[in-house]
Amino acid sequence: MMRHFLLPVTLLVFSSSYLHAQNPFETLKTLHFEVKYEKGVPELDARQVADYLEDDYTYLNKQTGLELQQPLVVRLYASLGSYISQSKMKKTWRGGFYERGVFHLQPVESLLKRKIMEQTLSFEFATAMLDEVGRKGCPRWLREAFAVSYCGEMAGLTPAYGMLVSYFSDLDQIIEQYPDPPKRDDVHFVLGHTMKFLVDRYGEDRANGVFKAFDGVTGVEEVFSKQFKESYVTIEKAWAAYISTQTQKLKK
């Protein structure tokens, strides 16, 4: 599911500079995104972000059948200090984050220097794309499992230690319990392998199509049973057994 490309797309509208004095952000609009880039950010950086995300949208729409209900706002900051102060994100290990309809993003230069540009954009956009189905009952663990798998992060992760899980609900618990590295890497390792399990067992079409099956009425157990043609309990037991073969026990 990993992708690596930055293809240009035609940008539809971008703001005039006369607003610059009134607003510290310029605006660059495409079909599905509204990139607000802070004074000091090169327009080329904003275009690069917009191009990548538009391409990501096309790919994710084809994979999941999901659509954005309105253009997604992306706030691109000129410095790490500005990113921290304006986004209220106190830690910079995460290159960006999506929250309440807004995608906050560190300076492109910083992301490129750390070699996490594409990974950050793809992870956070996948999270944003699945936000609506989250409100329709799709659990957080399933949405983040997809995002981890999709952004290609798994290639750089090592097997997790001591991540014992028996139920899908355990995943939401460890997500909350370990919000920061290095244990967060272990959480993502388990989440990534969770999506891999679903893809390997049921095929990519069914695994990716499960998100559209959430309708705000049907519970996750029924959604899984209908989508994967096995009982939720059977799926969960097979998944727990698979995860146990991929993780490592704590050393004594």
C-alpha positions in Angstrom: 0.0 0.0 0.0 3.1 2.3 0.2 3.3 5.0 -2.3 6.2 7.3 -3.3 5.5 10.0 -5.8 5.0 13.8 -6.1 3.1 14.4 -9.3 1.9 17.9 -10.4 -1.8 18.6 -10.7 -3.4 21.8 -12.1 -4.2 24.2 -9.3 -7.6 25.9 -9.6 -7.4 29.1 -7.5 -4.9 30.8 -5.3 -5.3 34.0 -3.3 -4.1 37.4 -4.2 -1.4 39.0 -2.1 -3.5 42.0 -1.1 -4.9 39.9 1.8 -1.3 39.4 3.1 -1.4 42.4 5.4 -4.7 41.4 7.0 -4.0 37.7 7.2 -0.7 36.0 8.1 -1.7 33.1 5.8 -1.9 33.0 2.0 -4.4 30.5 0.6 -3.9 28.0 -2.2 -7.0 26.2 -3.3 -7.3 23.0 -5.3 -10.3 20.8 -6.0 -10.2 19.0 -2.6 -7.9 21.1 -0.4 -7.4 24.6 0.9 -3.8 25.0 1.8 -3.2 28.0 4.1 0.5 28.7 4.2 2.0 31.1 6.7 4.0 34.2 5.7 7.5 33.1 5.0 6.5 29.8 3.5 7.5 29.6 -0.2 4.5 29.2 -2.5 6.4 26.3 -4.1 6.2 24.4 -0.8 2.4 25.0 -0.6 2.0 23.8 -4.2 4.1 20.7 -3.4 1.9 19.8 -0.5 -1.3 20.4 -2.5 -0.1 18.4 -5.5 0.8 15.4 -3.3 -2.5 15.5 -1.4 -4.6 15.8 -4.5 -2.8 12.7 -5.9 -3.3 11.0 -2.5 -7.0 11.8 -2.6 -7.4 10.1 -6.0 -5.7 7.0 -4.8 -7.5 6.7 -1.5 -10.9 7.4 -3.1 -10.2 4.5 -5.5 -9.1 2.2 -2.6 -11.9 2.9 -0.1 -14.7 4.5 -2.1 -14.8 7.4 0.4 -15.0 11.1 -0.4 -14.3 14.3 1.4 -17.6 16.1 2.1 -15.8 19.5 1.8 -12.3 20.8 1.0 -9.8 19.9 3.7 -8.0 22.8 5.4 -4.2 22.4 5.6 -2.3 24.9 7.7 1.4 24.9 6.6 3.7 26.7 9.1 6.8 28.6 8.5 8.8 27.4 11.5 8.6 24.7 14.2 8.0 27.4 16.8 5.0 28.7 14.9 3.8 25.1 14.4 4.0 24.5 18.2 2.4 27.8 19.2 -0.4 28.0 16.7 -1.3 24.3 16.5 -0.9 23.7 20.3 1.1 20.6 19.5 3.8 20.6 22.2 6.0 17.9 20.7 7.6 18.0 17.2 8.3 14.3 16.7 5.1 14.1 14.7 5.5 16.0 11.4 1.8 17.0 11.3 -1.5 16.1 12.8 -5.2 16.2 11.9 -7.7 17.4 14.3 -11.3 18.8 14.0 -11.2 19.3 10.3 -7.8 20.9 10.1 -4.5 19.3 9.0 -1.6 21.1 10.8 1.8 20.6 9.1 5.4 21.4 10.0 7.6 23.3 7.5 8.3 21.4 4.3 12.0 21.9 4.8 11.9 20.2 8.2 9.9 17.3 6.8 12.3 16.8 3.9 15.3 17.0 6.2 13.9 14.3 8.4 12.8 12.3 5.4 9.2 12.0 6.6 7.4 14.2 4.1 5.4 11.7 2.2 4.9 9.5 5.3 3.5 12.4 7.3 1.2 13.6 4.5 -0.2 10.2 3.7 -0.7 9.2 7.4 -2.5 12.4 8.4 -4.5 12.6 5.2 -5.7 9.0 5.6 -6.7 9.8 9.2 -8.6 12.8 7.8 -10.3 10.8 5.1 -11.5 8.3 7.6 -12.8 10.9 10.1 -16.3 10.8 8.8 -16.6 7.0 9.2 -15.2 7.4 12.7 -18.4 9.3 13.5 -20.4 6.5 11.9 -19.0 3.9 14.3 -15.6 2.8 12.8 -13.3 2.3 15.7 -10.1 4.3 16.1 -7.9 1.3 16.0 -9.1 0.3 12.6 -8.7 3.8 11.1 -5.2 4.1 12.5 -4.3 0.6 11.4 -5.2 1.6 7.8 -3.2 4.9 8.1 -0.1 3.2 9.4 -0.2 0.6 6.6 -1.1 3.1 3.9 1.7 5.6 4.6 4.5 3.0 4.4 5.7 3.5 8.0 5.9 -0.3 8.5 9.1 -0.5 6.5 11.0 1.3 9.2 9.6 -0.4 12.3 11.1 -3.2 14.2 9.0 -6.0 15.9 7.2 -4.8 19.1 8.2 -6.0 22.5 5.6 -6.9 25.1 2.5 -5.8 23.1 0.1 -8.5 24.2 -3.3 -8.2 22.7 -6.2 -10.6 22.7 -9.2 -8.4 21.7 -9.5 -5.7 19.1 -10.6 -3.4 21.9 -7.1 -3.8 23.4 -5.8 -1.8 20.4 -7.6 1.4 21.5 -6.2 0.9 24.9 -2.6 0.8 23.8 -3.1 3.7 21.5 -4.2 5.8 24.5 -1.6 4.3 26.8 1.5 5.0 24.5 1.0 8.3 22.7 4.7 9.0 22.2 7.9 7.2 20.9 9.5 4.8 21.4 6.5 2.8 22.6 4.4 4.5 20.0 6.5 2.7 17.4 5.5 -0.6 18.9 1.8 0.4 18.8 2.1 1.3 15.1 3.9 -2.0 14.4 0.9 -3.9 15.9 -1.6 -1.6 14.0 0.2 -2.1 10.7 0.2 -5.8 11.1 -3.5 -5.7 12.0 -4.3 -4.2 8.6 -1.9 -6.7 7.0 -3.8 -9.5 8.6 -7.1 -8.3 7.2 -5.6 -7.8 3.7 -3.9 -11.2 3.7 -6.9 -13.1 5.0 -9.7 -11.4 3.1 -8.1 -9.6 0.2 -7.3 -5.9 -0.4 -10.8 -5.0 -1.8 -12.7 -6.3 1.2 -10.2 -5.0 3.7 -10.2 -1.5 2.2 -13.9 -1.6 1.5 -14.9 -2.2 5.2 -14.8 1.5 5.9 -17.6 2.4 3.6 -19.8 -0.3 5.3 -20.0 1.8 8.5 -23.3 3.7 8.4 -23.8 5.1 11.9 -26.3 2.4 12.7 -24.6 -1.0 12.2 -22.1 -2.0 15.0 -18.6 -3.0 14.2 -19.2 -6.7 14.9 -22.0 -6.9 12.4 -20.0 -4.8 9.9 -17.1 -7.3 10.1 -19.4 -10.3 9.9 -21.1 -9.0 6.7 -17.9 -7.7 5.1 -15.6 -10.6 5.8 -18.1 -13.5 5.9 -16.9 -14.8 9.2 -18.1 -14.1 12.8 -16.4 -11.3 14.6 -15.2 -13.7 17.3 -13.6 -16.0 14.6 -11.9 -13.0 13.0 -10.7 -11.7 16.4 -9.2 -15.0 17.5 -7.4 -15.5 14.2 -6.0 -12.0 14.4 -4.8 -12.4 18.0 -3.0 -15.6 17.0 -1.4 -13.9 14.1 -0.2 -10.9 16.1 1.3 -13.2 18.7 3.6 -14.6 15.9 4.7 -11.1 14.9 5.5 -9.5 18.2 8.2 -10.5 20.7 7.8 -11.1 24.4 9.6 -8.9 26.9 13.1 -10.2 27.6 13.7 -11.4 31.2 
